Amino acid sequence: MDMIIRTAPADREPPWELLLDADPSRELVSRYLAEGVCRTAEIDGRTVGVCVTISGAHPECREIINIAVAPDYRRRGIARRLIADAEALAVSEGISSMEIGTGNSGFDQLKLYQLCGYRISGVITDYFTGRHEQEIIEHGIVCRDMVRLKKNLLVSL
C-alpha cells in the first residue's frame, strides 16, 4: 500500500467527513484546525486518514486532538502511521511528550493508543456530558468521560 502523509493544503477544504467522524462538533473542529497542524494520509490521491495536533498543556507537549481513518481503510496500520508521523514531527521540534484523549467507550481507540506506547495518565469525569447535541454511544455505552493518555517521546540513554 503506497501511502503519502503530508500537511493538508491550506487552499483546500479540510477532510470534514473524517474530522467529524472523530469529533461530531464542526464548531469545535474548526476552532482547533485554526490553531493546529492537520496531516492527511493519502492513497491513490484519496484522503483516507487525518491527524490534527495542537500545542499541549505544557510547552514541551503536543496533543493529538483528532485522528480518523476512512472505514474502508481501517485495520491497515494507517492510524499507527499517522501517530508515528505526529510523534516524529514533535520530536523534530524538540517536543518531549505527546498526549491524546478519548472517550471511555472508545475501546478500539484505547487499545490502539496503548499499543502505540501511550499510558493512561488520567480521566476527566463528565467531559463529554452535554458537550454535543446528541449523546455519543459506542459499544452500547454512553461516552461521558475522557480518558487521557500520554507518551514520553525522548528516551534518555
C-alpha distance (Angstrom), angle and dihedral (degrees) to the residues before:
residue distance angle dihedral
M1 . . .
D2 3.80 . .
M3 3.80 107.8 .
I4 3.79 131.6 174.3
I5 3.79 121.7 -158.4
R6 3.78 114.7 -162.4
T7 3.77 143.2 148.3
A8 3.80 109.9 -80.9
P9 3.81 109.1 -104.8
A10 3.81 111.1 -104.8
D11 3.80 91.8 -141.1
R12 3.83 93.8 60.6
E13 3.78 132.5 70.2
P14 3.80 111.7 -95.9
P15 3.83 116.1 -110.5
W16 3.82 93.6 -90.6
E17 3.79 96.4 175.5
L18 3.80 91.2 59.2
L19 3.79 95.6 39.0
L20 3.80 92.2 51.0
D21 3.79 90.7 47.6
A22 3.80 88.1 64.7
D23 3.82 96.2 37.6
P24 3.82 119.5 18.1
S25 3.82 94.9 -156.9
R26 3.82 110.8 92.9
E27 3.81 89.0 -171.9
L28 3.82 93.3 56.1
V29 3.80 92.4 43.4
S30 3.81 90.8 50.8
R31 3.80 90.2 52.1
Y32 3.77 96.7 52.4
L33 3.81 93.2 40.0
A34 3.81 87.4 60.0
E35 3.81 91.6 58.3
G36 3.79 101.6 29.0
V37 3.77 142.8 68.5
C38 3.80 115.9 -104.9
R39 3.81 115.9 -157.2
T40 3.78 122.7 -174.5
A41 3.79 133.2 -157.4
E42 3.79 112.5 -141.9
I43 3.78 130.9 -169.2
D44 3.81 119.0 -175.0
G45 3.82 90.2 -13.7
R46 3.82 93.3 -53.9
T47 3.81 120.6 117.6
V48 3.80 104.5 -126.7
G49 3.80 101.1 163.7
V50 3.77 142.0 24.5
C51 3.80 136.3 -165.6
V52 3.80 125.5 -175.1
T53 3.79 122.0 -166.9
I54 3.78 129.6 -171.5
S55 3.78 135.4 -179.7
G56 3.78 109.7 -74.0
A57 3.78 132.3 -133.3
H58 3.81 90.7 -78.3
P59 3.83 130.5 38.3
E60 3.82 91.2 -112.0
C61 3.80 92.7 52.3
R62 3.80 134.1 80.9
E63 3.81 125.0 -166.7
I64 3.78 129.8 -146.1
I65 3.79 99.2 -140.6
N66 3.80 99.8 172.2
I67 3.78 132.0 20.2
A68 3.79 127.1 163.4
V69 3.79 140.3 158.1
A70 3.81 125.9 -157.3
P71 3.82 110.5 -101.1
D72 3.83 94.4 -117.1
Y73 3.83 90.3 55.1
R74 3.81 101.1 45.6
R75 3.79 122.6 121.4
R76 3.82 92.2 30.5
G77 3.81 98.0 103.3
I78 3.81 95.8 -99.1
A79 3.82 95.2 124.9
R80 3.80 90.4 48.2
R81 3.80 90.1 51.6
L82 3.82 91.5 48.5
I83 3.81 90.1 50.5
A84 3.82 91.4 48.0
D85 3.81 89.3 49.1
A86 3.83 91.5 51.4
E87 3.79 90.3 48.7
A88 3.83 93.1 48.8
L89 3.81 91.4 50.5
A90 3.80 90.7 49.0
V91 3.82 92.6 49.8
S92 3.83 90.4 48.8
E93 3.82 86.9 57.5
G94 3.81 93.5 49.0
I95 3.79 94.7 -103.6
S96 3.80 111.6 152.5
S97 3.80 103.7 -165.4
M98 3.78 142.4 29.1
E99 3.79 127.9 -152.3
I100 3.77 133.4 -165.6
G101 3.78 134.2 -180.0
T102 3.77 129.8 -155.5
G103 3.76 138.9 170.1
N104 3.78 122.8 -85.0
S105 3.81 88.5 -118.1
G106 3.82 95.7 52.7
F107 3.79 98.2 100.2
D108 3.81 94.5 160.8
Q109 3.80 91.5 50.6
L110 3.81 93.1 46.7
K111 3.80 90.0 51.6
L112 3.81 92.9 48.0
Y113 3.79 95.0 49.0
Q114 3.79 93.1 48.4
L115 3.81 91.0 48.0
C116 3.83 86.2 53.9
G117 3.82 90.3 56.4
Y118 3.80 101.3 -95.8
R119 3.80 119.2 141.1
I120 3.78 127.3 -154.0
S121 3.80 107.4 -101.6
G122 3.79 101.2 173.0
V123 3.78 150.5 -34.8
I124 3.80 127.4 -114.2
T125 3.79 104.1 -151.0
D126 3.82 117.0 -137.4
Y127 3.82 92.5 0.3
F128 3.82 92.9 142.6
T129 3.81 96.5 37.0
G130 3.81 107.9 115.9
R131 3.81 92.8 -7.7
H132 3.81 96.0 110.5
E133 3.80 132.0 42.6
Q134 3.80 91.1 -118.0
E135 3.78 128.9 33.1
I136 3.78 115.2 -103.2
I137 3.79 110.3 -127.2
E138 3.80 122.6 -173.5
H139 3.79 125.1 173.4
G140 3.81 87.9 -4.3
I141 3.83 91.4 -60.2
V142 3.80 124.3 116.7
C143 3.79 110.7 -123.0
R144 3.81 105.2 -126.8
D145 3.78 109.1 139.6
M146 3.79 132.0 52.9
V147 3.79 116.5 -132.6
R148 3.81 109.7 -151.0
L149 3.80 120.6 -150.7
K150 3.79 130.7 -173.8
K151 3.79 137.6 -167.9
N152 3.80 128.2 -166.4
L153 3.79 107.2 -134.8
L154 3.78 101.6 -170.1
V155 3.78 114.8 68.8
S156 3.77 115.8 -157.7
L157 3.80 114.9 -132.6
